[in-house]
Amino acid sequence: MSIAISANILPSRSLLLMVCAMCGLAGAAGAYAVLSSGLPWWLRLALLPACCLLPLFALLRFLQTRLPARLDISAAGEVVLRMPAKPPFGFPFRPWAAAEQQYSMTVSLGKHSTLWSNFLLLNLRGDDGELHFLPIMWDSVQPATFKALSVAFRWMGVQEVQQKADFL
């Protein structure tokens, strides 16, 4: 059996929904805490916009980092990550063509990666030592591709553990 696979990974809609809910709840909790506190009215009025705007800035930052990616895994277990070089101006609201500038690098699976049945949080270390965190949820790829990615990364983790045990 070969673990070779090539997958286009799209940003997850369910992860976006969860982050939106988290930011909304954080803003509501902050506003409630400020309004129900015993602070003077002018201080409450000054703190209220900050409690509502900080979660909004966090949501906008999350939207800017949602980039599609492509993972190519060879039969030998070499992983190549391809991502867009930079998003275009106004990215979250304007998609770009797949032929625009991209960068690719060979990466290795980090030891702090999380592999669950419906969620893969890949901690990928590039050739240059840079860390790339790639969340892959069940709605980021096709179900068959998700299963193949899960099997491939679990196989790579087992192989790494066996190589360390053989070395000792």
VENTA-V199745 format. One record per backbone hydrogen bond with DSSP energy under -0.5 kcal/mol. CO is the residue of the C=O (numbers start at 1). NH is the residue of the N-H. Records with the same first field share a line. If there is no record, write none. Layout:
CO: NH, NH
This chain:
5: 73
7: 9, 71
8: 10
9: 69
12: 16
13: 17
14: 18
15: 19
16: 20
17: 21
18: 22
19: 23
20: 24
21: 25
22: 26
23: 27
24: 28
25: 29
26: 30
27: 31
28: 32
29: 33
30: 34
31: 35
32: 36
33: 37
34: 37
40: 44
41: 45
42: 46
43: 47
44: 48
45: 49
46: 50
47: 51
48: 52
49: 53
50: 54
51: 55
52: 56
53: 57
54: 58
55: 59
56: 60
57: 61
58: 62
59: 63
60: 64
61: 65
62: 66
63: 66
65: 67
68: 84
69: 9
70: 82
71: 7, 73
72: 74, 80
73: 5
74: 77
78: 74
79: 107
80: 72
81: 105
82: 70
83: 103
88: 91
90: 93, 94
91: 94
97: 100
101: 85
103: 83
105: 81
106: 127
107: 79
108: 125
110: 113
113: 115
114: 116, 121
118: 138
119: 116
120: 122, 136
121: 114
122: 124, 134
123: 110
124: 126, 132
125: 108
126: 129
130: 126
132: 124, 134
133: 135
134: 122
135: 137
136: 120
137: 140, 141
140: 10
142: 146
143: 147
144: 148
145: 149
146: 150
147: 151
148: 152
149: 153
150: 154
151: 155
152: 156
153: 157
154: 158
155: 159
156: 160
157: 161
158: 162
159: 163
160: 164
161: 165
162: 166
163: 167
164: 168
